[in-house]
Amino acid sequence: MTDERATYYAFMDGERLAGSIFTYNWKGERDYVKIMNIAVHPDYRKQGIAHKLMELVHEEMQTSGLNRICAETRASNKAMQKVFDDCGYKRTSIVENGYDNPQEDEYKYVYEHISQHLN
């Protein structure tokens, strides 16, 4: 919790945690923001909360002067795959058995912001 590169965002409904996202900012080393974890409480799913949390990560990326966000999800997590697709992420690779407990393929995603430069 003391690492200044780690950021936790929470989506609250009053006193109740509806969703959260945890990122790690690799500026200066790998030059991307990494989504470490995203979760939406079952009572709040299908309300666009994951998309709103992803918007916060896009803002963090731009504020940090970075152009890339990296993330991954399990092959069975169709809901997260849809969120990535909706938010403009591209699946870049599949790591066979990348997850344990249970063992499952890992889908890696990247979002790249292309800056428009005017000459």
C-alpha positions as CSV (number, residue, x, y, z in Angstrom):
1,M,0.0,0.0,0.0
2,T,3.0,2.3,0.2
3,D,4.1,1.9,-3.4
4,E,3.3,5.2,-5.1
5,R,3.0,3.4,-8.5
6,A,0.0,1.3,-7.2
7,T,-3.4,2.9,-7.5
8,Y,-6.7,1.6,-6.2
9,Y,-9.9,3.0,-7.5
10,A,-13.3,2.2,-5.9
11,F,-16.8,2.7,-7.2
12,M,-19.0,3.2,-4.2
13,D,-22.8,3.1,-3.7
14,G,-23.0,5.0,-0.4
15,E,-21.1,2.9,2.1
16,R,-21.1,-0.2,-0.2
17,L,-18.3,-1.1,-2.5
18,A,-19.8,-1.8,-5.9
19,G,-16.6,-2.2,-7.9
20,S,-12.8,-1.7,-7.8
21,I,-9.8,-1.7,-10.0
22,F,-6.1,-1.9,-9.0
23,T,-3.4,-0.6,-11.4
24,Y,0.4,-0.4,-11.4
25,N,2.1,2.4,-13.3
26,W,5.3,1.3,-14.9
27,K,6.3,4.7,-16.3
28,G,10.1,4.9,-16.7
29,E,10.6,1.2,-16.7
30,R,8.1,-0.5,-19.1
31,D,6.1,2.6,-19.9
32,Y,2.6,1.3,-19.5
33,V,-0.1,1.1,-17.0
34,K,-0.9,-2.5,-15.9
35,I,-4.4,-3.5,-14.8
36,M,-3.7,-5.9,-11.9
37,N,-7.3,-6.6,-10.8
38,I,-10.8,-5.5,-11.6
39,A,-13.9,-6.6,-9.7
40,V,-17.6,-5.7,-9.7
41,H,-19.9,-7.0,-6.9
42,P,-22.5,-9.4,-8.3
43,D,-25.3,-7.1,-7.3
44,Y,-23.9,-4.3,-9.5
45,R,-23.0,-6.2,-12.7
46,K,-24.3,-5.3,-16.1
47,Q,-24.6,-1.6,-15.0
48,G,-21.5,-0.3,-16.8
49,I,-19.4,-0.1,-13.7
50,A,-16.4,-2.0,-15.2
51,H,-16.5,0.4,-18.1
52,K,-16.4,3.4,-15.8
53,L,-13.5,1.9,-13.9
54,M,-11.7,1.3,-17.2
55,E,-12.2,5.0,-18.0
56,L,-10.3,5.9,-14.8
57,V,-7.4,3.8,-16.0
58,H,-7.4,5.6,-19.4
59,E,-7.3,8.9,-17.6
60,E,-4.4,7.7,-15.5
61,M,-2.5,6.6,-18.6
62,Q,-3.0,10.0,-20.3
63,T,-2.1,11.9,-17.1
64,S,1.1,9.9,-16.8
65,G,2.0,10.7,-20.4
66,L,1.8,7.0,-21.4
67,N,0.2,5.4,-24.5
68,R,-0.4,1.8,-23.4
69,I,-2.3,-0.2,-20.9
70,C,-1.7,-4.0,-20.5
71,A,-4.0,-6.5,-18.8
72,E,-5.0,-10.2,-19.0
73,T,-8.0,-12.4,-18.1
74,R,-8.9,-16.0,-18.0
75,A,-10.2,-17.7,-21.1
76,S,-13.5,-18.4,-19.3
77,N,-14.0,-14.8,-18.2
78,K,-16.3,-13.8,-21.2
79,A,-17.6,-10.8,-19.3
80,M,-14.2,-9.2,-18.9
81,Q,-13.3,-10.1,-22.5
82,K,-16.4,-8.1,-23.6
83,V,-15.3,-5.1,-21.5
84,F,-11.9,-5.2,-23.0
85,D,-13.4,-5.4,-26.5
86,D,-15.9,-2.6,-25.7
87,C,-13.0,-0.3,-24.4
88,G,-10.8,-0.8,-27.5
89,Y,-8.3,-3.3,-26.2
90,K,-6.8,-5.9,-28.6
91,R,-6.0,-9.4,-27.6
92,T,-2.3,-9.8,-28.3
93,S,-1.6,-13.4,-27.2
94,I,-2.8,-16.5,-25.4
95,V,-0.6,-18.1,-22.8
96,E,-1.5,-21.8,-22.5
97,N,-2.2,-22.7,-18.9
98,G,-1.2,-19.3,-17.7
99,Y,-3.4,-19.5,-14.7
100,D,-3.4,-22.0,-11.8
101,N,-6.3,-23.1,-9.5
102,P,-7.9,-24.0,-11.8
103,Q,-5.4,-24.3,-14.7
104,E,-6.6,-22.2,-17.6
105,D,-5.4,-20.3,-20.6
106,E,-4.5,-16.6,-20.1
107,Y,-5.7,-14.0,-22.7
108,K,-3.3,-11.0,-22.8
109,Y,-4.7,-7.6,-23.9
110,V,-3.2,-4.2,-24.8
111,Y,-4.8,-0.8,-25.3
112,E,-2.8,1.7,-27.2
113,H,-3.7,5.3,-27.4
114,I,-2.5,6.8,-30.7
115,S,-1.7,10.5,-30.3
116,Q,-2.8,12.7,-33.1
117,H,0.1,15.1,-34.0
118,L,-0.6,18.1,-36.2
119,N,2.2,19.4,-38.3
